[in-house]
Each structure stands twice: as C-alpha cells, then as structure tokens.
C-alpha cells in the first residue's frame, strides 16, 4: 500500500496515543500490557504497605492503578469478543 508514493508497511500491532492497536482490532495486546502494569503496581504496593500509611496507599492507587483499571473496563465494553486473563 502506498500513500503519496510512500510505502506503508503492514505490521502486526502498533502503539498510537498510548493504545496498542493490532491487525485484528482486538484489545488483547493492550489488555496484556495493562495487566502487567497492574501486577507490577500490586507487587510494589504489597512491599510498601507496612512502610506508609493507608491514606498514601489510596492516593497512589487512585493515581496509578485505578485509571488503568477503569480504562480496561471501557475497552472491554467496547469489544465484547475480548477476554481478560
């Protein structure tokens, strides 16, 4: 495929504006990415839970994990054929 005499390569997936888009238009790669990010933060929260108070843990959760989790729900609702691990 060419646009203005520039060859466009076909790829399996790409990241655009922070969202992974694959050739099948499934959300699986992006869900996997978000899942790994949430698991990473869960591990960090588990390790620091005894060193900081619960209020700070809540602030960190709502800053890093909740937006990712909320966005995952929206993506899931938009694509019912996708499944979570």
Jmol script that loads the backbone (N, CA, C; Angstrom):
load data "model"
ATOM      1  N   UNK A   1       0.844  -1.161   0.000  1.00  0.00           N
ATOM      2  CA  UNK A   1       0.000   0.000   0.000  1.00  0.00           C
ATOM      3  C   UNK A   1       0.896   1.233   0.000  1.00  0.00           C
ATOM      4  N   UNK A   2       0.487   2.239  -0.741  1.00  0.00           N
ATOM      5  CA  UNK A   2       1.248   3.477  -0.816  1.00  0.00           C
ATOM      6  C   UNK A   2       0.333   4.677  -0.579  1.00  0.00           C
ATOM      7  N   UNK A   3       0.894   5.664   0.071  1.00  0.00           N
ATOM      8  CA  UNK A   3       0.224   6.951   0.241  1.00  0.00           C
ATOM      9  C   UNK A   3       1.228   8.012  -0.171  1.00  0.00           C
ATOM     10  N   UNK A   4       0.876   8.809  -1.191  1.00  0.00           N
ATOM     11  CA  UNK A   4       1.791   9.831  -1.728  1.00  0.00           C
ATOM     12  C   UNK A   4       3.156   9.245  -2.063  1.00  0.00           C
ATOM     13  N   UNK A   5       3.161   8.120  -2.731  1.00  0.00           N
ATOM     14  CA  UNK A   5       4.374   7.418  -3.152  1.00  0.00           C
ATOM     15  C   UNK A   5       5.260   6.963  -1.980  1.00  0.00           C
ATOM     16  N   UNK A   6       4.681   6.865  -0.800  1.00  0.00           N
ATOM     17  CA  UNK A   6       5.400   6.349   0.359  1.00  0.00           C
ATOM     18  C   UNK A   6       4.801   5.007   0.714  1.00  0.00           C
ATOM     19  N   UNK A   7       5.660   3.998   0.732  1.00  0.00           N
ATOM     20  CA  UNK A   7       5.182   2.656   1.019  1.00  0.00           C
ATOM     21  C   UNK A   7       4.837   2.534   2.511  1.00  0.00           C
ATOM     22  N   UNK A   8       3.646   2.017   2.771  1.00  0.00           N
ATOM     23  CA  UNK A   8       3.179   1.806   4.136  1.00  0.00           C
ATOM     24  C   UNK A   8       3.365   0.330   4.467  1.00  0.00           C
ATOM     25  N   UNK A   9       4.143   0.053   5.511  1.00  0.00           N
ATOM     26  CA  UNK A   9       4.389  -1.321   5.910  1.00  0.00           C
ATOM     27  C   UNK A   9       3.237  -1.849   6.760  1.00  0.00           C
ATOM     28  N   UNK A  10       2.889  -3.087   6.553  1.00  0.00           N
ATOM     29  CA  UNK A  10       1.870  -3.718   7.376  1.00  0.00           C
ATOM     30  C   UNK A  10       2.560  -4.335   8.587  1.00  0.00           C
ATOM     31  N   UNK A  11       2.080  -4.009   9.761  1.00  0.00           N
ATOM     32  CA  UNK A  11       2.648  -4.546  10.995  1.00  0.00           C
ATOM     33  C   UNK A  11       1.559  -5.282  11.764  1.00  0.00           C
ATOM     34  N   UNK A  12       1.984  -6.142  12.663  1.00  0.00           N
ATOM     35  CA  UNK A  12       1.035  -6.889  13.483  1.00  0.00           C
ATOM     36  C   UNK A  12       0.328  -5.975  14.482  1.00  0.00           C
ATOM     37  N   UNK A  13       1.076  -5.031  15.063  1.00  0.00           N
ATOM     38  CA  UNK A  13       0.480  -4.090  16.004  1.00  0.00           C
ATOM     39  C   UNK A  13       1.341  -2.844  16.095  1.00  0.00           C
ATOM     40  N   UNK A  14       0.728  -1.777  16.611  1.00  0.00           N
ATOM     41  CA  UNK A  14       1.470  -0.542  16.854  1.00  0.00           C
ATOM     42  C   UNK A  14       0.832   0.172  18.033  1.00  0.00           C
ATOM     43  N   UNK A  15       1.611   1.056  18.640  1.00  0.00           N
ATOM     44  CA  UNK A  15       1.112   1.843  19.755  1.00  0.00           C
ATOM     45  C   UNK A  15       0.851   3.253  19.239  1.00  0.00           C
ATOM     46  N   UNK A  16      -0.380   3.720  19.406  1.00  0.00           N
ATOM     47  CA  UNK A  16      -0.765   5.040  18.926  1.00  0.00           C
ATOM     48  C   UNK A  16      -1.513   5.747  20.043  1.00  0.00           C
ATOM     49  N   UNK A  17      -1.012   6.901  20.448  1.00  0.00           N
ATOM     50  CA  UNK A  17      -1.602   7.685  21.534  1.00  0.00           C
ATOM     51  C   UNK A  17      -1.782   6.854  22.801  1.00  0.00           C
ATOM     52  N   UNK A  18      -0.810   5.977  23.065  1.00  0.00           N
ATOM     53  CA  UNK A  18      -0.835   5.186  24.289  1.00  0.00           C
ATOM     54  C   UNK A  18      -1.688   3.938  24.238  1.00  0.00           C
ATOM     55  N   UNK A  19      -2.254   3.630  23.079  1.00  0.00           N
ATOM     56  CA  UNK A  19      -3.118   2.463  22.945  1.00  0.00           C
ATOM     57  C   UNK A  19      -2.523   1.538  21.892  1.00  0.00           C
ATOM     58  N   UNK A  20      -2.447   0.252  22.235  1.00  0.00           N
ATOM     59  CA  UNK A  20      -1.974  -0.736  21.276  1.00  0.00           C
ATOM     60  C   UNK A  20      -3.117  -1.128  20.344  1.00  0.00           C
ATOM     61  N   UNK A  21      -2.869  -1.028  19.057  1.00  0.00           N
ATOM     62  CA  UNK A  21      -3.851  -1.408  18.040  1.00  0.00           C
ATOM     63  C   UNK A  21      -3.228  -2.543  17.244  1.00  0.00           C
ATOM     64  N   UNK A  22      -3.943  -3.655  17.136  1.00  0.00           N
ATOM     65  CA  UNK A  22      -3.381  -4.770  16.368  1.00  0.00           C
ATOM     66  C   UNK A  22      -4.143  -4.964  15.072  1.00  0.00           C
ATOM     67  N   UNK A  23      -3.633  -5.836  14.238  1.00  0.00           N
ATOM     68  CA  UNK A  23      -4.195  -6.020  12.902  1.00  0.00           C
ATOM     69  C   UNK A  23      -5.591  -6.651  12.926  1.00  0.00           C
ATOM     70  N   UNK A  24      -5.958  -7.276  14.031  1.00  0.00           N
ATOM     71  CA  UNK A  24      -7.293  -7.896  14.141  1.00  0.00           C
ATOM     72  C   UNK A  24      -8.275  -7.007  14.881  1.00  0.00           C
ATOM     73  N   UNK A  25      -7.815  -5.838  15.292  1.00  0.00           N
ATOM     74  CA  UNK A  25      -8.617  -4.887  16.060  1.00  0.00           C
ATOM     75  C   UNK A  25      -9.172  -5.501  17.340  1.00  0.00           C
ATOM     76  N   UNK A  26      -8.383  -6.370  17.950  1.00  0.00           N
ATOM     77  CA  UNK A  26      -8.729  -6.875  19.276  1.00  0.00           C
ATOM     78  C   UNK A  26      -7.925  -6.062  20.291  1.00  0.00           C
ATOM     79  N   UNK A  27      -8.309  -6.094  21.513  1.00  0.00           N
ATOM     80  CA  UNK A  27      -7.626  -5.330  22.536  1.00  0.00           C
ATOM     81  C   UNK A  27      -6.612  -6.182  23.292  1.00  0.00           C
ATOM     82  N   UNK A  28      -6.344  -7.391  22.843  1.00  0.00           N
ATOM     83  CA  UNK A  28      -5.566  -8.336  23.628  1.00  0.00           C
ATOM     84  C   UNK A  28      -4.182  -7.824  24.003  1.00  0.00           C
ATOM     85  N   UNK A  29      -3.450  -7.256  23.072  1.00  0.00           N
ATOM     86  CA  UNK A  29      -2.101  -6.768  23.394  1.00  0.00           C
ATOM     87  C   UNK A  29      -2.169  -5.635  24.405  1.00  0.00           C
ATOM     88  N   UNK A  30      -3.129  -4.743  24.260  1.00  0.00           N
ATOM     89  CA  UNK A  30      -3.242  -3.634  25.197  1.00  0.00           C
ATOM     90  C   UNK A  30      -3.699  -4.129  26.571  1.00  0.00           C
ATOM     91  N   UNK A  31      -4.605  -5.077  26.589  1.00  0.00           N
ATOM     92  CA  UNK A  31      -5.049  -5.655  27.862  1.00  0.00           C
ATOM     93  C   UNK A  31      -3.876  -6.331  28.559  1.00  0.00           C
ATOM     94  N   UNK A  32      -3.066  -7.072  27.814  1.00  0.00           N
ATOM     95  CA  UNK A  32      -1.887  -7.714  28.399  1.00  0.00           C
ATOM     96  C   UNK A  32      -0.928  -6.678  28.973  1.00  0.00           C
ATOM     97  N   UNK A  33      -0.738  -5.582  28.253  1.00  0.00           N
ATOM     98  CA  UNK A  33       0.135  -4.504  28.715  1.00  0.00           C
ATOM     99  C   UNK A  33      -0.396  -3.915  30.021  1.00  0.00           C
ATOM    100  N   UNK A  34      -1.692  -3.598  30.061  1.00  0.00           N
ATOM    101  CA  UNK A  34      -2.300  -3.031  31.271  1.00  0.00           C
ATOM    102  C   UNK A  34      -2.265  -4.029  32.421  1.00  0.00           C
ATOM    103  N   UNK A  35      -2.512  -5.291  32.130  1.00  0.00           N
ATOM    104  CA  UNK A  35      -2.496  -6.329  33.152  1.00  0.00           C
ATOM    105  C   UNK A  35      -1.121  -6.414  33.807  1.00  0.00           C
ATOM    106  N   UNK A  36      -0.070  -6.403  33.000  1.00  0.00           N
ATOM    107  CA  UNK A  36       1.286  -6.466  33.547  1.00  0.00           C
ATOM    108  C   UNK A  36       1.602  -5.232  34.384  1.00  0.00           C
ATOM    109  N   UNK A  37       1.098  -4.073  33.946  1.00  0.00           N
ATOM    110  CA  UNK A  37       1.325  -2.848  34.695  1.00  0.00           C
ATOM    111  C   UNK A  37       0.623  -2.910  36.059  1.00  0.00           C
ATOM    112  N   UNK A  38      -0.600  -3.416  36.084  1.00  0.00           N
ATOM    113  CA  UNK A  38      -1.333  -3.524  37.347  1.00  0.00           C
ATOM    114  C   UNK A  38      -0.652  -4.533  38.276  1.00  0.00           C
ATOM    115  N   UNK A  39      -0.191  -5.653  37.735  1.00  0.00           N
ATOM    116  CA  UNK A  39       0.515  -6.643  38.549  1.00  0.00           C
ATOM    117  C   UNK A  39       1.780  -6.040  39.150  1.00  0.00           C
ATOM    118  N   UNK A  40       2.485  -5.223  38.371  1.00  0.00           N
ATOM    119  CA  UNK A  40       3.698  -4.575  38.865  1.00  0.00           C
ATOM    120  C   UNK A  40       3.374  -3.664  40.043  1.00  0.00           C
ATOM    121  N   UNK A  41       2.324  -2.848  39.904  1.00  0.00           N
ATOM    122  CA  UNK A  41       1.949  -1.950  40.990  1.00  0.00           C
ATOM    123  C   UNK A  41       1.439  -2.716  42.200  1.00  0.00           C
ATOM    124  N   UNK A  42       0.738  -3.809  41.986  1.00  0.00           N
ATOM    125  CA  UNK A  42       0.264  -4.625  43.105  1.00  0.00           C
ATOM    126  C   UNK A  42       1.443  -5.132  43.919  1.00  0.00           C
ATOM    127  N   UNK A  43       2.469  -5.582  43.234  1.00  0.00           N
ATOM    128  CA  UNK A  43       3.677  -6.058  43.916  1.00  0.00           C
ATOM    129  C   UNK A  43       4.340  -4.930  44.703  1.00  0.00           C
ATOM    130  N   UNK A  44       4.423  -3.762  44.102  1.00  0.00           N
ATOM    131  CA  UNK A  44       5.030  -2.613  44.788  1.00  0.00           C
ATOM    132  C   UNK A  44       4.207  -2.236  46.016  1.00  0.00           C
ATOM    133  N   UNK A  45       2.878  -2.184  45.870  1.00  0.00           N
ATOM    134  CA  UNK A  45       2.013  -1.837  46.999  1.00  0.00           C
ATOM    135  C   UNK A  45       2.153  -2.847  48.128  1.00  0.00           C
ATOM    136  N   UNK A  46       2.267  -4.111  47.774  1.00  0.00           N
ATOM    137  CA  UNK A  46       2.423  -5.147  48.787  1.00  0.00           C
ATOM    138  C   UNK A  46       3.713  -4.936  49.586  1.00  0.00           C
ATOM    139  N   UNK A  47       4.781  -4.563  48.903  1.00  0.00           N
ATOM    140  CA  UNK A  47       6.067  -4.386  49.574  1.00  0.00           C
ATOM    141  C   UNK A  47       6.108  -3.134  50.446  1.00  0.00           C
ATOM    142  N   UNK A  48       5.420  -2.075  50.044  1.00  0.00           N
ATOM    143  CA  UNK A  48       5.500  -0.815  50.804  1.00  0.00           C
ATOM    144  C   UNK A  48       4.347  -0.631  51.788  1.00  0.00           C
ATOM    145  N   UNK A  49       3.425  -1.574  51.847  1.00  0.00           N
ATOM    146  CA  UNK A  49       2.224  -1.391  52.673  1.00  0.00           C
ATOM    147  C   UNK A  49       2.529  -1.194  54.154  1.00  0.00           C
ATOM    148  N   UNK A  50       3.609  -1.773  54.659  1.00  0.00           N
ATOM    149  CA  UNK A  50       3.930  -1.624  56.081  1.00  0.00           C
ATOM    150  C   UNK A  50       4.785  -0.383  56.350  1.00  0.00           C
ATOM    151  N   UNK A  51       5.255   0.271  55.296  1.00  0.00           N
ATOM    152  CA  UNK A  51       6.138   1.433  55.469  1.00  0.00           C
ATOM    153  C   UNK A  51       5.410   2.768  55.340  1.00  0.00           C
ATOM    154  N   UNK A  52       4.239   2.749  54.699  1.00  0.00           N
ATOM    155  CA  UNK A  52       3.487   4.000  54.546  1.00  0.00           C
ATOM    156  C   UNK A  52       2.051   3.775  55.021  1.00  0.00           C
ATOM    157  N   UNK A  53       1.373   4.870  55.323  1.00  0.00           N
ATOM    158  CA  UNK A  53       0.012   4.734  55.849  1.00  0.00           C
ATOM    159  C   UNK A  53      -0.999   4.458  54.728  1.00  0.00           C
ATOM    160  N   UNK A  54      -2.169   4.015  55.136  1.00  0.00           N
ATOM    161  CA  UNK A  54      -3.215   3.623  54.181  1.00  0.00           C
ATOM    162  C   UNK A  54      -3.690   4.775  53.309  1.00  0.00           C
ATOM    163  N   UNK A  55      -3.682   5.987  53.848  1.00  0.00           N
ATOM    164  CA  UNK A  55      -4.132   7.137  53.064  1.00  0.00           C
ATOM    165  C   UNK A  55      -3.211   7.375  51.865  1.00  0.00           C
ATOM    166  N   UNK A  56      -1.925   7.253  52.074  1.00  0.00           N
ATOM    167  CA  UNK A  56      -0.969   7.411  50.972  1.00  0.00           C
ATOM    168  C   UNK A  56      -1.094   6.254  49.974  1.00  0.00           C
ATOM    169  N   UNK A  57      -1.339   5.045  50.470  1.00  0.00           N
ATOM    170  CA  UNK A  57      -1.572   3.910  49.569  1.00  0.00           C
ATOM    171  C   UNK A  57      -2.782   4.166  48.675  1.00  0.00           C
ATOM    172  N   UNK A  58      -3.838   4.735  49.257  1.00  0.00           N
ATOM    173  CA  UNK A  58      -5.034   5.060  48.461  1.00  0.00           C
ATOM    174  C   UNK A  58      -4.724   6.088  47.388  1.00  0.00           C
ATOM    175  N   UNK A  59      -3.951   7.104  47.758  1.00  0.00           N
ATOM    176  CA  UNK A  59      -3.587   8.140  46.789  1.00  0.00           C
ATOM    177  C   UNK A  59      -2.789   7.529  45.634  1.00  0.00           C
ATOM    178  N   UNK A  60      -1.827   6.675  45.971  1.00  0.00           N
ATOM    179  CA  UNK A  60      -1.029   6.021  44.931  1.00  0.00           C
ATOM    180  C   UNK A  60      -1.880   5.117  44.052  1.00  0.00           C
ATOM    181  N   UNK A  61      -2.812   4.386  44.673  1.00  0.00           N
ATOM    182  CA  UNK A  61      -3.709   3.512  43.913  1.00  0.00           C
ATOM    183  C   UNK A  61      -4.531   4.317  42.913  1.00  0.00           C
ATOM    184  N   UNK A  62      -5.153   5.399  43.399  1.00  0.00           N
ATOM    185  CA  UNK A  62      -6.009   6.189  42.516  1.00  0.00           C
ATOM    186  C   UNK A  62      -5.205   6.977  41.480  1.00  0.00           C
ATOM    187  N   UNK A  63      -3.913   7.174  41.715  1.00  0.00           N
ATOM    188  CA  UNK A  63      -3.071   7.860  40.733  1.00  0.00           C
ATOM    189  C   UNK A  63      -2.579   6.916  39.646  1.00  0.00           C
ATOM    190  N   UNK A  64      -2.258   5.653  39.993  1.00  0.00           N
ATOM    191  CA  UNK A  64      -1.605   4.771  39.038  1.00  0.00           C
ATOM    192  C   UNK A  64      -2.446   3.584  38.575  1.00  0.00           C
ATOM    193  N   UNK A  65      -3.169   2.948  39.473  1.00  0.00           N
ATOM    194  CA  UNK A  65      -3.873   1.717  39.129  1.00  0.00           C
ATOM    195  C   UNK A  65      -5.302   1.978  38.672  1.00  0.00           C
ATOM    196  N   UNK A  66      -6.020   2.791  39.378  1.00  0.00           N
ATOM    197  CA  UNK A  66      -7.441   2.992  39.059  1.00  0.00           C
ATOM    198  C   UNK A  66      -7.677   3.514  37.643  1.00  0.00           C
ATOM    199  N   UNK A  67      -6.905   4.499  37.139  1.00  0.00           N
ATOM    200  CA  UNK A  67      -7.141   4.928  35.752  1.00  0.00           C
ATOM    201  C   UNK A  67      -6.935   3.796  34.749  1.00  0.00           C
ATOM    202  N   UNK A  68      -5.928   2.977  34.983  1.00  0.00           N
ATOM    203  CA  UNK A  68      -5.658   1.848  34.095  1.00  0.00           C
ATOM    204  C   UNK A  68      -6.808   0.839  34.165  1.00  0.00           C
ATOM    205  N   UNK A  69      -7.252   0.516  35.361  1.00  0.00           N
ATOM    206  CA  UNK A  69      -8.351  -0.427  35.553  1.00  0.00           C
ATOM    207  C   UNK A  69      -9.637   0.107  34.930  1.00  0.00           C
ATOM    208  N   UNK A  70      -9.907   1.384  35.133  1.00  0.00           N
ATOM    209  CA  UNK A  70     -11.115   1.994  34.588  1.00  0.00           C
ATOM    210  C   UNK A  70     -11.091   1.961  33.062  1.00  0.00           C
ATOM    211  N   UNK A  71      -9.946   2.265  32.480  1.00  0.00           N
ATOM    212  CA  UNK A  71      -9.825   2.254  31.030  1.00  0.00           C
ATOM    213  C   UNK A  71      -9.974   0.846  30.472  1.00  0.00           C
ATOM    214  N   UNK A  72      -9.483  -0.159  31.225  1.00  0.00           N
ATOM    215  CA  UNK A  72      -9.636  -1.549  30.793  1.00  0.00           C
ATOM    216  C   UNK A  72     -11.115  -1.930  30.710  1.00  0.00           C
ATOM    217  N   UNK A  73     -11.895  -1.479  31.664  1.00  0.00           N
ATOM    218  CA  UNK A  73     -13.334  -1.768  31.653  1.00  0.00           C
ATOM    219  C   UNK A  73     -13.992  -1.136  30.430  1.00  0.00           C
ATOM    220  N   UNK A  74     -13.623   0.101  30.127  1.00  0.00           N
ATOM    221  CA  UNK A  74     -14.187   0.768  28.949  1.00  0.00           C
ATOM    222  C   UNK A  74     -13.815   0.037  27.666  1.00  0.00           C
ATOM    223  N   UNK A  75     -12.570  -0.413  27.565  1.00  0.00           N
ATOM    224  CA  UNK A  75     -12.142  -1.149  26.370  1.00  0.00           C
ATOM    225  C   UNK A  75     -12.868  -2.479  26.263  1.00  0.00           C
ATOM    226  N   UNK A  76     -13.058  -3.132  27.391  1.00  0.00           N
ATOM    227  CA  UNK A  76     -13.758  -4.410  27.384  1.00  0.00           C
ATOM    228  C   UNK A  76     -15.201  -4.231  26.910  1.00  0.00           C
ATOM    229  N   UNK A  77     -15.845  -3.186  27.382  1.00  0.00           N
ATOM    230  CA  UNK A  77     -17.235  -2.936  26.978  1.00  0.00           C
ATOM    231  C   UNK A  77     -17.322  -2.605  25.490  1.00  0.00           C
ATOM    232  N   UNK A  78     -16.284  -1.987  24.955  1.00  0.00           N
ATOM    233  CA  UNK A  78     -16.295  -1.624  23.540  1.00  0.00           C
ATOM    234  C   UNK A  78     -16.044  -2.834  22.637  1.00  0.00           C
ATOM    235  N   UNK A  79     -15.423  -3.864  23.180  1.00  0.00           N
ATOM    236  CA  UNK A  79     -15.085  -5.026  22.374  1.00  0.00           C
ATOM    237  C   UNK A  79     -15.463  -6.284  23.145  1.00  0.00           C
ATOM    238  N   UNK A  80     -16.641  -6.778  22.936  1.00  0.00           N
ATOM    239  CA  UNK A  80     -17.144  -7.907  23.718  1.00  0.00           C
ATOM    240  C   UNK A  80     -16.467  -9.223  23.376  1.00  0.00           C
ATOM    241  N   UNK A  81     -15.767  -9.323  22.264  1.00  0.00           N
ATOM    242  CA  UNK A  81     -15.098 -10.576  21.907  1.00  0.00           C
ATOM    243  C   UNK A  81     -13.780 -10.749  22.647  1.00  0.00           C
ATOM    244  N   UNK A  82     -13.300  -9.682  23.284  1.00  0.00           N
ATOM    245  CA  UNK A  82     -12.045  -9.739  24.013  1.00  0.00           C
ATOM    246  C   UNK A  82     -12.291 -10.334  25.392  1.00  0.00           C
ATOM    247  N   UNK A  83     -11.329 -11.083  25.894  1.00  0.00           N
ATOM    248  CA  UNK A  83     -11.471 -11.651  27.221  1.00  0.00           C
ATOM    249  C   UNK A  83     -10.252 -11.319  28.065  1.00  0.00           C
ATOM    250  N   UNK A  84     -10.472 -11.215  29.354  1.00  0.00           N
ATOM    251  CA  UNK A  84      -9.378 -10.956  30.284  1.00  0.00           C
ATOM    252  C   UNK A  84      -8.769 -12.272  30.723  1.00  0.00           C
ATOM    253  N   UNK A  85      -7.505 -12.215  31.054  1.00  0.00           N
ATOM    254  CA  UNK A  85      -6.800 -13.419  31.521  1.00  0.00           C
ATOM    255  C   UNK A  85      -7.186 -13.657  32.961  1.00  0.00           C
TER     256      UNK A  85
END
end "model"
wireframe off; spacefill off
backbone 0.3
color backbone group
